[in-house]
Amino acid sequence: DERTTLLADLASAEALKKANRAELERYKDCDPALLEAKEKATKIAKAAANRWTGEGGFCPISMMACMRITLERSSSDNIFAIQTYCSRQFGMPGQQFAEQFQIPDTFDNL
């Protein structure tokens, strides 16, 4: 008789545990530790994106430095390739590209 009562209590406790775990699962997205980890990851991702694109810039900062070097010592084909990339990737018009990288109007890209 006592064993039956204990087994019934055990079954009841296991059912309550299962219900509590299901309820806890519903609220796991609101876990403060998880939210803090997501916020930290977002800040890291934003910093990484800004490192590559510059804050509000069209092309990566490293690309801007590369363009200045390219203008000084390489062929117009390389510059045209980068201009085409920026146009396709960022929707940057040719005139804006020339202004951004200080390409003179006399530069020939044939």
Biotite code that builds the C-alpha atoms (Angstrom):
import biotite.structure as struc

atoms = struc.array([
    struc.Atom([0.000, 0.000, 0.000], chain_id="A", res_id=1, res_name="ASP", atom_name="CA", element="C"),
    struc.Atom([2.798, 2.409, 0.950], chain_id="A", res_id=2, res_name="GLU", atom_name="CA", element="C"),
    struc.Atom([4.750, 1.393, -2.159], chain_id="A", res_id=3, res_name="ARG", atom_name="CA", element="C"),
    struc.Atom([1.779, 2.166, -4.392], chain_id="A", res_id=4, res_name="THR", atom_name="CA", element="C"),
    struc.Atom([1.427, 5.592, -2.783], chain_id="A", res_id=5, res_name="THR", atom_name="CA", element="C"),
    struc.Atom([5.147, 6.299, -3.270], chain_id="A", res_id=6, res_name="LEU", atom_name="CA", element="C"),
    struc.Atom([4.981, 5.193, -6.916], chain_id="A", res_id=7, res_name="LEU", atom_name="CA", element="C"),
    struc.Atom([1.996, 7.465, -7.463], chain_id="A", res_id=8, res_name="ALA", atom_name="CA", element="C"),
    struc.Atom([3.873, 10.348, -5.817], chain_id="A", res_id=9, res_name="ASP", atom_name="CA", element="C"),
    struc.Atom([6.905, 9.598, -8.016], chain_id="A", res_id=10, res_name="LEU", atom_name="CA", element="C"),
    struc.Atom([4.784, 9.588, -11.170], chain_id="A", res_id=11, res_name="ALA", atom_name="CA", element="C"),
    struc.Atom([3.172, 12.843, -10.110], chain_id="A", res_id=12, res_name="SER", atom_name="CA", element="C"),
    struc.Atom([6.582, 14.421, -9.401], chain_id="A", res_id=13, res_name="ALA", atom_name="CA", element="C"),
    struc.Atom([7.941, 13.255, -12.773], chain_id="A", res_id=14, res_name="GLU", atom_name="CA", element="C"),
    struc.Atom([4.895, 14.690, -14.565], chain_id="A", res_id=15, res_name="ALA", atom_name="CA", element="C"),
    struc.Atom([5.372, 18.004, -12.730], chain_id="A", res_id=16, res_name="LEU", atom_name="CA", element="C"),
    struc.Atom([9.081, 17.975, -13.618], chain_id="A", res_id=17, res_name="LYS", atom_name="CA", element="C"),
    struc.Atom([8.216, 17.370, -17.284], chain_id="A", res_id=18, res_name="LYS", atom_name="CA", element="C"),
    struc.Atom([5.669, 20.209, -17.254], chain_id="A", res_id=19, res_name="ALA", atom_name="CA", element="C"),
    struc.Atom([8.159, 22.556, -15.578], chain_id="A", res_id=20, res_name="ASN", atom_name="CA", element="C"),
    struc.Atom([10.861, 21.704, -18.133], chain_id="A", res_id=21, res_name="ARG", atom_name="CA", element="C"),
    struc.Atom([8.407, 22.383, -20.988], chain_id="A", res_id=22, res_name="ALA", atom_name="CA", element="C"),
    struc.Atom([7.515, 25.760, -19.480], chain_id="A", res_id=23, res_name="GLU", atom_name="CA", element="C"),
    struc.Atom([11.188, 26.569, -18.945], chain_id="A", res_id=24, res_name="LEU", atom_name="CA", element="C"),
    struc.Atom([11.859, 25.666, -22.584], chain_id="A", res_id=25, res_name="GLU", atom_name="CA", element="C"),
    struc.Atom([9.243, 28.213, -23.695], chain_id="A", res_id=26, res_name="ARG", atom_name="CA", element="C"),
    struc.Atom([11.083, 30.985, -21.844], chain_id="A", res_id=27, res_name="TYR", atom_name="CA", element="C"),
    struc.Atom([14.644, 30.032, -22.745], chain_id="A", res_id=28, res_name="LYS", atom_name="CA", element="C"),
    struc.Atom([14.868, 32.875, -25.307], chain_id="A", res_id=29, res_name="ASP", atom_name="CA", element="C"),
    struc.Atom([14.470, 35.323, -22.413], chain_id="A", res_id=30, res_name="CYS", atom_name="CA", element="C"),
    struc.Atom([17.340, 33.861, -20.417], chain_id="A", res_id=31, res_name="ASP", atom_name="CA", element="C"),
    struc.Atom([19.511, 36.791, -19.243], chain_id="A", res_id=32, res_name="PRO", atom_name="CA", element="C"),
    struc.Atom([22.747, 34.877, -19.892], chain_id="A", res_id=33, res_name="ALA", atom_name="CA", element="C"),
    struc.Atom([21.626, 34.010, -23.427], chain_id="A", res_id=34, res_name="LEU", atom_name="CA", element="C"),
    struc.Atom([20.520, 37.587, -24.113], chain_id="A", res_id=35, res_name="LEU", atom_name="CA", element="C"),
    struc.Atom([23.845, 38.913, -22.857], chain_id="A", res_id=36, res_name="GLU", atom_name="CA", element="C"),
    struc.Atom([25.746, 36.472, -25.081], chain_id="A", res_id=37, res_name="ALA", atom_name="CA", element="C"),
    struc.Atom([23.656, 37.521, -28.101], chain_id="A", res_id=38, res_name="LYS", atom_name="CA", element="C"),
    struc.Atom([24.273, 41.203, -27.357], chain_id="A", res_id=39, res_name="GLU", atom_name="CA", element="C"),
    struc.Atom([28.017, 40.603, -27.056], chain_id="A", res_id=40, res_name="LYS", atom_name="CA", element="C"),
    struc.Atom([28.074, 38.638, -30.323], chain_id="A", res_id=41, res_name="ALA", atom_name="CA", element="C"),
    struc.Atom([26.143, 41.430, -32.052], chain_id="A", res_id=42, res_name="THR", atom_name="CA", element="C"),
    struc.Atom([28.646, 44.046, -30.888], chain_id="A", res_id=43, res_name="LYS", atom_name="CA", element="C"),
    struc.Atom([31.546, 41.912, -32.101], chain_id="A", res_id=44, res_name="ILE", atom_name="CA", element="C"),
    struc.Atom([29.880, 41.372, -35.489], chain_id="A", res_id=45, res_name="ALA", atom_name="CA", element="C"),
    struc.Atom([29.149, 45.088, -35.852], chain_id="A", res_id=46, res_name="LYS", atom_name="CA", element="C"),
    struc.Atom([32.739, 46.002, -34.989], chain_id="A", res_id=47, res_name="ALA", atom_name="CA", element="C"),
    struc.Atom([34.014, 43.472, -37.534], chain_id="A", res_id=48, res_name="ALA", atom_name="CA", element="C"),
    struc.Atom([31.681, 44.826, -40.217], chain_id="A", res_id=49, res_name="ALA", atom_name="CA", element="C"),
    struc.Atom([32.762, 48.393, -39.503], chain_id="A", res_id=50, res_name="ASN", atom_name="CA", element="C"),
    struc.Atom([36.386, 47.327, -39.645], chain_id="A", res_id=51, res_name="ARG", atom_name="CA", element="C"),
    struc.Atom([35.841, 46.081, -43.207], chain_id="A", res_id=52, res_name="TRP", atom_name="CA", element="C"),
    struc.Atom([33.434, 48.655, -44.555], chain_id="A", res_id=53, res_name="THR", atom_name="CA", element="C"),
    struc.Atom([34.279, 51.760, -42.562], chain_id="A", res_id=54, res_name="GLY", atom_name="CA", element="C"),
    struc.Atom([31.408, 53.437, -40.769], chain_id="A", res_id=55, res_name="GLU", atom_name="CA", element="C"),
    struc.Atom([28.930, 54.254, -43.527], chain_id="A", res_id=56, res_name="GLY", atom_name="CA", element="C"),
    struc.Atom([31.463, 53.864, -46.349], chain_id="A", res_id=57, res_name="GLY", atom_name="CA", element="C"),
    struc.Atom([30.821, 52.061, -49.592], chain_id="A", res_id=58, res_name="PHE", atom_name="CA", element="C"),
    struc.Atom([34.086, 50.186, -49.992], chain_id="A", res_id=59, res_name="CYS", atom_name="CA", element="C"),
    struc.Atom([36.384, 48.593, -47.442], chain_id="A", res_id=60, res_name="PRO", atom_name="CA", element="C"),
    struc.Atom([39.016, 50.876, -45.973], chain_id="A", res_id=61, res_name="ILE", atom_name="CA", element="C"),
    struc.Atom([41.697, 48.417, -46.995], chain_id="A", res_id=62, res_name="SER", atom_name="CA", element="C"),
    struc.Atom([40.355, 48.609, -50.538], chain_id="A", res_id=63, res_name="MET", atom_name="CA", element="C"),
    struc.Atom([40.647, 52.407, -50.463], chain_id="A", res_id=64, res_name="MET", atom_name="CA", element="C"),
    struc.Atom([44.313, 52.187, -49.508], chain_id="A", res_id=65, res_name="ALA", atom_name="CA", element="C"),
    struc.Atom([44.824, 49.516, -52.128], chain_id="A", res_id=66, res_name="CYS", atom_name="CA", element="C"),
    struc.Atom([43.189, 51.725, -54.768], chain_id="A", res_id=67, res_name="MET", atom_name="CA", element="C"),
    struc.Atom([45.567, 54.595, -54.061], chain_id="A", res_id=68, res_name="ARG", atom_name="CA", element="C"),
    struc.Atom([48.538, 52.263, -54.527], chain_id="A", res_id=69, res_name="ILE", atom_name="CA", element="C"),
    struc.Atom([46.934, 50.754, -57.633], chain_id="A", res_id=70, res_name="THR", atom_name="CA", element="C"),
    struc.Atom([46.418, 54.201, -59.133], chain_id="A", res_id=71, res_name="LEU", atom_name="CA", element="C"),
    struc.Atom([50.082, 54.971, -58.667], chain_id="A", res_id=72, res_name="GLU", atom_name="CA", element="C"),
    struc.Atom([51.589, 51.849, -60.172], chain_id="A", res_id=73, res_name="ARG", atom_name="CA", element="C"),
    struc.Atom([49.254, 49.653, -62.124], chain_id="A", res_id=74, res_name="SER", atom_name="CA", element="C"),
    struc.Atom([47.193, 49.407, -65.256], chain_id="A", res_id=75, res_name="SER", atom_name="CA", element="C"),
    struc.Atom([43.727, 50.739, -65.845], chain_id="A", res_id=76, res_name="SER", atom_name="CA", element="C"),
    struc.Atom([42.426, 47.147, -66.084], chain_id="A", res_id=77, res_name="ASP", atom_name="CA", element="C"),
    struc.Atom([42.893, 46.632, -62.342], chain_id="A", res_id=78, res_name="ASN", atom_name="CA", element="C"),
    struc.Atom([41.142, 49.874, -61.514], chain_id="A", res_id=79, res_name="ILE", atom_name="CA", element="C"),
    struc.Atom([38.287, 49.032, -63.862], chain_id="A", res_id=80, res_name="PHE", atom_name="CA", element="C"),
    struc.Atom([37.965, 45.593, -62.208], chain_id="A", res_id=81, res_name="ALA", atom_name="CA", element="C"),
    struc.Atom([37.698, 47.184, -58.766], chain_id="A", res_id=82, res_name="ILE", atom_name="CA", element="C"),
    struc.Atom([35.236, 49.769, -60.061], chain_id="A", res_id=83, res_name="GLN", atom_name="CA", element="C"),
    struc.Atom([33.091, 46.990, -61.547], chain_id="A", res_id=84, res_name="THR", atom_name="CA", element="C"),
    struc.Atom([33.215, 45.099, -58.235], chain_id="A", res_id=85, res_name="TYR", atom_name="CA", element="C"),
    struc.Atom([32.135, 48.168, -56.238], chain_id="A", res_id=86, res_name="CYS", atom_name="CA", element="C"),
    struc.Atom([29.396, 48.901, -58.746], chain_id="A", res_id=87, res_name="SER", atom_name="CA", element="C"),
    struc.Atom([27.986, 45.368, -58.544], chain_id="A", res_id=88, res_name="ARG", atom_name="CA", element="C"),
    struc.Atom([28.544, 44.790, -54.830], chain_id="A", res_id=89, res_name="GLN", atom_name="CA", element="C"),
    struc.Atom([27.599, 48.199, -53.436], chain_id="A", res_id=90, res_name="PHE", atom_name="CA", element="C"),
    struc.Atom([25.625, 49.829, -56.269], chain_id="A", res_id=91, res_name="GLY", atom_name="CA", element="C"),
    struc.Atom([28.228, 52.593, -56.513], chain_id="A", res_id=92, res_name="MET", atom_name="CA", element="C"),
    struc.Atom([27.967, 54.686, -59.712], chain_id="A", res_id=93, res_name="PRO", atom_name="CA", element="C"),
    struc.Atom([31.155, 55.206, -61.726], chain_id="A", res_id=94, res_name="GLY", atom_name="CA", element="C"),
    struc.Atom([31.305, 58.944, -61.024], chain_id="A", res_id=95, res_name="GLN", atom_name="CA", element="C"),
    struc.Atom([30.987, 58.382, -57.279], chain_id="A", res_id=96, res_name="GLN", atom_name="CA", element="C"),
    struc.Atom([33.703, 55.719, -57.469], chain_id="A", res_id=97, res_name="PHE", atom_name="CA", element="C"),
    struc.Atom([36.026, 58.172, -59.224], chain_id="A", res_id=98, res_name="ALA", atom_name="CA", element="C"),
    struc.Atom([35.333, 60.829, -56.587], chain_id="A", res_id=99, res_name="GLU", atom_name="CA", element="C"),
    struc.Atom([35.735, 58.404, -53.671], chain_id="A", res_id=100, res_name="GLN", atom_name="CA", element="C"),
    struc.Atom([39.146, 57.240, -54.884], chain_id="A", res_id=101, res_name="PHE", atom_name="CA", element="C"),
    struc.Atom([40.251, 60.570, -56.322], chain_id="A", res_id=102, res_name="GLN", atom_name="CA", element="C"),
    struc.Atom([40.619, 59.248, -59.854], chain_id="A", res_id=103, res_name="ILE", atom_name="CA", element="C"),
    struc.Atom([41.241, 62.165, -62.220], chain_id="A", res_id=104, res_name="PRO", atom_name="CA", element="C"),
    struc.Atom([38.859, 62.800, -65.114], chain_id="A", res_id=105, res_name="ASP", atom_name="CA", element="C"),
    struc.Atom([41.780, 62.413, -67.477], chain_id="A", res_id=106, res_name="THR", atom_name="CA", element="C"),
    struc.Atom([42.317, 58.788, -66.409], chain_id="A", res_id=107, res_name="PHE", atom_name="CA", element="C"),
    struc.Atom([41.671, 56.472, -69.341], chain_id="A", res_id=108, res_name="ASP", atom_name="CA", element="C"),
    struc.Atom([40.043, 53.118, -68.566], chain_id="A", res_id=109, res_name="ASN", atom_name="CA", element="C"),
    struc.Atom([39.753, 51.692, -72.071], chain_id="A", res_id=110, res_name="LEU", atom_name="CA", element="C"),
])
